[in-house]
């Protein structure tokens, strides 16, 4: 665990070395990732201490290792969080890093479909920017969702996660999506708001193909991943702004050099 946290901090240091403009965002990324993982670990240890059975008497046969599968699952989930956090912190292409993060989360959480939406306040809709597990017609049908009249819209409006059984949802109207639900490909959806600079930027939606519940630790981990997406949004915005300023400076430099050459020729 300490090694993993050290790796996370090391990745942040490497990013800091790439450019001072990204420094504050990288630092917040490292602190947030470590804090979310620490919260999960402390919660898990508290529950384990409260429910731990009394130690067996000396000489008694060792009890069955029933906790091993749960411990192994928790280890995989934490490992996935590290991977997702490092992925979101390693690039400035939001779409590419969001897709890579969805790959990690879906594989480890045993979920079927992942989507990332961006809130467009001017139109009152959520626009799909990255997805995994959808066919092209399904992606087209989900390319834009309303703030009112959709479960992802509810997550964006309230700033809270929303768990929905899509088989009984009144908001699914598209024939492509209704057919997928009837065929058992979409079942339970978890919609998590994505925050950037203390404002809802969008929503990450994760969908299973079986009935699914999420315990407190899983929700903490997945909310931590959504937070990393928000940090990546802020970082990508800062990077784009820095690039634009650099382009403007290059343009002004070329104009200045051209004007200087012209004036020198006239003399």
C-alpha positions, 0 to 999 in steps of 0.5 A, spaced: 500 500 500 505 504 501 509 502 495 502 504 491 502 511 494 509 512 493 508 511 486 502 515 485 506 521 489 512 519 484 507 520 478 505 527 480 512 529 481 514 527 474 508 531 471 510 537 475 517 536 472 514 537 465 511 544 466 510 549 472 503 551 469 500 544 471 503 544 478 497 546 482 493 541 478 498 536 479 498 537 486 491 537 487 490 530 483 495 527 488 492 529 494 485 527 492 487 521 490 491 519 496 485 522 500 480 518 497 484 511 498 485 513 505 478 514 506 476 507 503 482 503 507 480 507 514 473 505 513 474 498 511 479 497 517 474 500 522 469 495 519 474 489 520 475 491 527 468 491 529 466 485 526 473 481 527 471 474 531 475 472 537 482 469 536 482 461 536 484 458 542 492 455 542 492 449 538 486 449 535 485 448 527 486 454 523 479 457 521 477 457 513 480 463 510 473 466 508 475 473 508 481 472 503 476 473 497 473 479 500 480 482 501 483 480 494 477 484 491 478 490 495 486 489 493 483 489 486 479 495 487 484 499 490 489 497 484 484 499 479 483 506 483 491 507 483 491 505 475 485 510 474 488 516 478 494 515 474 491 515 467 487 521 468 493 525 471 498 523 465 495 526 459 491 532 457 487 529 452 480 529 456 477 524 451 483 519 451 484 519 458 476 518 460 476 512 455 482 509 458 479 510 465 472 507 463 476 501 461 479 500 468 473 501 472 469 497 467 474 491 468 475 491 475 468 493 477 465 488 473 460 493 469 458 493 462 458 500 459 461 506 461 459 513 459 462 520 460 457 526 459 459 534 459 454 539 461 452 544 456 448 549 461 446 553 455 442 548 452 440 544 458 443 538 456 448 533 457 453 531 451 456 524 450 464 525 450 467 518 451 464 511 452 465 504 452 461 498 451 456 501 446 454 500 439 454 506 434 447 506 434 446 506 441 452 511 442 448 516 437 441 515 441 445 517 448 449 523 444 445 528 448 441 527 454 436 532 457 437 535 464 430 534 466 427 527 464 433 523 464 437 519 470 444 522 468 440 529 468 438 528 475 445 526 477 447 533 474 442 537 477 442 534 484 450 533 484 449 526 487 449 519 485 443 516 482 442 508 482 437 506 477 434 500 475 433 501 467 428 495 466 423 500 470 425 507 468 420 511 465 425 515 461 428 510 456 424 512 449 429 510 444 427 503 440 435 502 440 436 502 448 429 499 449 431 493 445 438 493 449 434 493 455 429 488 453 435 483 451 438 484 458 444 488 456 442 494 460 440 493 467 442 497 473 445 504 472 450 508 477 450 516 475 456 520 478 456 527 478 463 530 475 465 536 479 470 541 476 472 547 480 466 546 485 461 546 479 458 540 476 462 539 469 458 533 467 456 526 469 460 519 469 454 513 468 456 506 469 451 500 467 451 493 468 448 487 465 445 484 471 441 487 477 447 490 481 448 494 488 453 498 490 456 498 497 459 504 501 466 502 499 465 501 492 461 508 491 467 511 495 472 508 490 467 510 484 466 517 486 474 518 487 474 516 480 469 521 478 473 526 482 479 524 478 475 526 471 474 533 474 481 534 475 483 532 468 477 537 466 481 542 469 488 540 467 485 540 460 482 547 460 489 550 463 493 546 458 488 549 452 489 556 455 496 555 456 497 553 448 492 558 446 497 564 449 503 560 447 500 561 439 498 568 440 505 570 443 508 566 437 504 570 432 506 577 435 513 575 435 513 573 428 509 580 426 514 583 430 520 580 427 517 581 420 516 589 422 523 589 424 526 586 418 521 591 414 524 597 417 531 595 417 530 594 409 527 601 409 533 604 412 
